[in-house]
Amino acid sequence: LLQGFSEDSELQPLIFGLFLSMYLITVFGNLLIILAITSNSHLHIPMYFLLTNLFFVDISFTSTTILKKLWNFQTHSKIINYADDLIQMYFFLLCAELDDIILSSMSYDCFMAICHPLQYTVIMNPQLCGLLALVSWFISVLNSLL
């Protein structure tokens, strides 16, 4: 059951504009950061690779919830069927779990950089970073399916 922020029809366009502007700022801000990281070759290090994944998940996470709310504001409908609810819950859990696991991978990267600075470039190679991201996605997808 989705309930609106306000039943007052005069406030609905204002709330819709507020939500839309917050959503667009979030999406464009994260896309700009992803573009900056991918275009600058000096930022092709493990931490920024994981940050790029984190920003992509953030875009997906906000899109999972905010788009449905914007649709509800426009249609004045607060009904969601069971299949749509399951799909939205799946992607919500996927993004939340993926966010947590990527943050854990980033903490492992920081641990390696601090505790083993001379071996850091050997340990945190591009293959391991790709493996960390792939395992993060795999675990999140399987856990969300449960």
N, C-alpha and C positions, 0 to 999 in steps of 0.2 A: 504494500500500500504506500503510494507516494503522496505526500501531502505538500502543498505549495507553501512558500514562505509567506504569502499574503493572499487572502481571498479577495482583497480589494482590487478591482480591475484597473483602477487608475495607477496603481503601483506596479502592475505587471510589466509594462514596457520599461520602466526604470530598472527593475530587477533584472529583466532580460538583458538590457544594455550593460549592466554591471557585470553579470556573469559572462556575457559574450566578450567584453573587453578584457576581463581577467583571463579568459581562456585563450584569446588571441595573443595577449602579452606572453603568456606561458609558452605557447607553441612557438611563436616567432623568436622569443628569447632563447629557448633551447635549440632551435634550428640554427640560429646565429652562432651559438657556441660550438655546435657540432661542425658547422662550416669553417669556423676559425681553427678548430683543432685539425680538421682534415686537410685544410689548405696550407698550414704551416708545417714544414717538415721537421722543425725542431721540437714539435709537440707530439711526435710519433714515438712516445715512450709508454711503458705499461700503465702508468697512472692515468694518462690522458685517453688511452684506449678504453680503459674501464670507465672513465668519466663519460666518454661518448656513448657507451652502452647505457649508462645510468641516465643520461639526458634523453635518449631514445625511449627508455622505459618510462620516464617522467611524462613525455608527450603521450604515450599510450595510456598511462594511468589516468591522466586528466581527461583524455578523450573518452575513456570508458564511462565516466560518471557525468561529466559536464554536458556532453552532447545530448544525453537523454533528458537532462533537466532543461536544457534550452528547447528541446522539442516539446516538452510538457508546457513550457511557458507559451510557446506559439500556438499550440493546439488546444490549450486549456483542458487537457486531458491528464488525469492522474492514474490511469490504468496501465498496467503492464501485465502481459500474459505470462504464463508459466515458462514457456520456452525462451522468451526474451529475458526473463529474470535469470534463468539458468545460464544463458550466454553471458549476460552482464556480470553475474557473480563469478563465472569462470575467469573472464578476463581481468576482473578486479583482483581476484586472488592471485592470478598469474603475475600481474604487475607488482602487487605488494610483496609477494615472495621473491620475485626476481630482484626487486629493489633491495631487499634485505641481503640476499646472497651476493649481489654485486658489491654492496657495501662491505661485506665480509671479505671478499676478494681484494678490495682496495685496502682493507686493514692488513691483510697478509702482505700486500705489496709494500706498505709502509714499514711493516715489521722487518721484511727482508732488507729494505733500504737502510734502516737504522741499525739492525743487529749484525748484518753481514754486508757492509758497504763495498768491500773489495770484491766480493763474489756476486754482487747484485745483478750485474749485467749478464753473467753466465746463468744464474738461477732464473731470473725473470726475463727469459727470452720471449720473442714473439709467439713461439709455439705454445709455451705455457700460458701466456695471456689468452690466446685463442682457445686453449683447452679450458681455462677457467670460465670464460664466457660461455662456451658450449655446454659445459657441465651445469652452469647456472641456469641456462635455458632448459636443459633436459630435466633437471630436478624440479624446477618450477612448473613445467608443463605436466609432469607426472603427478606432482602433489596437488595441483589444481584440479586434475581430472578426478581425484578421489573426492 
